[in-house]
Amino acid sequence: MTRYPGGGFSTTSTNGLRAEDNAYIIDGLFNSEPYSGQGIINGAGIAGDSATILPVDAIQEFNLQENAPAEYGWKPGAVVNVGLKSGTNALHGTAFAFGRDGAMDARNYFNCANDPCAFGQSPSPKNPRTLEQFGGSLGGAIVKNKAFYFGSYEGQRYDVGNQFGGVTSPSMISLPTAGNCLFIATGDCAGSIPNAIADLQAAGVAISPASLKVAGCALAGSAVTCDGTDFPPTTIRPSISSMDLPTKLGSTM
């Protein structure tokens, strides 16, 4: 099984097959998401991280079978079979922690104060980046030689800065409410594209021509005009009641 460069969602392949052609099984239970075929537990999201984490300390063993026998059924790719740990008569556990911050990180060379980057311009402040990853496991006996318990946990806490031109991404500050822009005194930056563009201009952020084209807007100095040709368009469409629809069976449109 191989993973395409960059990793992430839907990037595993076996024998040249698509990612959804692999099967994932945990303790005998089918663990493939039915839409994309990716693993449900520890499966990479389309954007962001996994919604569920299976800690490495919880895995007893795993095997991977290519060209699996008929007992595994419907998937032509590989079968990833994971077995989880169980408690024992003796008490056993693990603990771990890992942390990092951006104190020793270099600033992104392309993190310029203005767009596009220009030679000699002052850089923007270095974006913050922190990661805390921690967890542990514990297992033992409830009734010796008969019943056991085992539990494991892993947590991740991190911040990744995304700062541009003094405007911080919504992941780091709350979104403005209607009528409350960040840099201009009045306006509805939560519901008005012209007001949002004017707010960015007030912050000294250059608006790219591609963004203006998508928004259906144009700039003339500090004035913003929009003609309703944005994508998707915001012009008023006729309601279905005003369209010529058949009034009885057998009518033609």
N, C-alpha and C positions, 0 to 999 in steps of 0.2 A: 504494500500500500504506500502510495506517495502523497505528499501534500504540495500543492502548487506554491510557487514563491509568494511570500506575503502572508500566507495562511488566512485564517478567518472562515467565514461561512461558506459552505459548499465548495471546499477546495481539496477534498480527498478523492483519490482515484485508485482503482485496482485494475490491472490489465487493460488500461485505456478506457475503462467504462466511466460513466458519469458518477458524481458523488452520491446520488440517491440510490445507486445500485449496491451499496454496502449495507450490511445489517449489524446492529449493535444489540447485544444481549447482556443483561446484568442479573446474575444469580438466576438464570433461566427465564427471565422475563424480557419480552421484546421491548427494546428501548429506542426504536427509530420513530422520529416524528413523521406522520403520514403524508404531509404535504411535500417536504423537501427530502425526506429520507435521512436527515441528519440525526445524530444522537440527541435525545431529549435532555438527559442529565449530562452536564459538561458540554453541551452542544453550543457552538459559537453562534451568536445572534447575527442577523443580517446587518445590524449596526450595534456596536457596543459589545458588552461581554455576556457571558453565560448567565442565564437567570438562576440556574442551579449549579452548585459546585460539588463534585465528588472528590473529597480529599485523597491525595495519594496514600496517606496513612491508613485509609479505609480499605484499600485493595489488597487482597491476599495474593491473587495471581490473575493473569490474563493470557489468552492465546488468540492468535489471528490465523484464520484458515482461508487460503485462497483455493478456489475450485472446491468448495465445501461439499460434503456428501448430501444426498437427497433429503436427509432428515431435517436439514435447515431450510428447505423449501424454496421460496419464491425469489430470492435475490441472486443475481448472476455474479455479483462481485464478492468481496471478502466478508467474512463473518468475524466480528470482534466480540469475544466472549470474556466477560469480566466476572471474577468471583470475589465476593466481599469477605472481610475478616469476620470472625466470631469470637466471642469471649472464651476464656479458658478457666480451668480451676484456679489458677493463680491470677492475681490482679496485675494487669499490664496497661501501660499508657505511654503516650508521647506528647510532646509539646514543641512548638516552633514559633518563631517570629522573625520577620524580615522587614526592614524599613529603609527608605531612602528619601532624600529630598534634593532640591535643586541647587544647594549651596556650591557644589563643585561642578555643576553642569555648565557647559559653554552656551552662550546665547546663540539662538538660531541666526545664521548669517543672513537669511532672507527676511528676518523680522524687522523691516524698515519702518521708519516713522511715517512715511508717506508711500503711496502707491502710484506709479511704479517705483521700484528701488532706483535710486540715483547715486552715482559715485560721490562719496564724501558726505552724504547726508547723515544726520545724527540717528543712531539706532533707537528703537523703542526699548523700554525696560525689558529685562529678561523675564520670560513667562514663568510663573511658579509651576513646580511639578513635585508632587509628593506621593509616596506609596507606602502603605502599611499592610502587610500580609501576615496573618497569624492564625493559629488554630491548635488543635490537639485531638487526641483520641483516648478512650478508656474502655477497657473490657474486663470482665470477670465472671464469676459464677453466681447465679441466683440460688440454685440447688446443685451442690457438687455432683459432677458426673451426669447431670440430667438437664439442667436449664441454665442458660448463659445469657449475658447481655453484652452489647458492644455499641458504642456511639462515637461519632467523629464530627468535627466542626472545622470549617475554614472560613475566615473572613477577609475581605479586601476593602480597604478604604484608600481612595486616591483622589487627587486633584490634578487636572491638566489644564494649564492656562491657555487661553485663546484670545489674546489681546491684540487689537489693531487700531492704531490711530487714536488711542485714548478711549475707545469704545470697548467695554468688556462684554464678553459673551453672556447670554442669559444663564449659562450654567454657573456663573460666578456671582451674579446679582439678579434680583427679581426683575421680571419684565415690567415696564411702565404700564400703569393703568391708563385708561382713556383720558385724554386731556392732560397727560403728564409726560412730556418729553424730557430728555436728559439735558439738552443744551439750549433749547429755545424756550422762552417763557410760556408760550401758548401753543396750542396744536394738539392733535390727536394722533400721536405716533403709533398707537396700538391698532388704529383702524384706517389710517390715511397714508397712502404711499407718498404723495407730495410732502406731507408733514414729516414723514420719516426721512425723506431725502434732504429736506431743509435742515433737519436735526443733525444729520451726518455732516452736511456742509458747515454748520456752525461749529462742529468739532474739528474741522480741518481735514476731514476724510474726503479724498478724491473719489468721485463716483465714476465707475468704469462705463464706457459706452455700451458694453454688452448688457450690463445691469439696467441701464436706461432703456435699451431696446426691449428687453423682456418686460419692463414695467410700463412700456408705452409712454414714456415721458421724455422731456427735453429740458435742457438748461439754457438759460440766457442770463449770464451773470449769476446772480443769486436767486433769480426767479425760476420757479419750477412749473412747467405746464405738462399736463397729461391728457391724452386724447382718447383714452378708452380702448386702445388697441393692445393692451397688455395681454399676457398669457398666464392663466386663462382669462378671457375677457370679462370685464365687469359691467359691460353694457346691459341694459334691461332687455330681456328676451320676451317674446309674446307668450302668454300663458297657454296651456293646452286647450283651455276653453274657447280661445279665439281662433283656433286652427280649424281648417275644414276637415272634419272627421266624419266617417260614415255614421249614419243615424240608425241603420238597421242592417240585419244580416243580408249579405248579397250585394251591398253597395260597394262601389269602387271608389278609390281615392284618386 
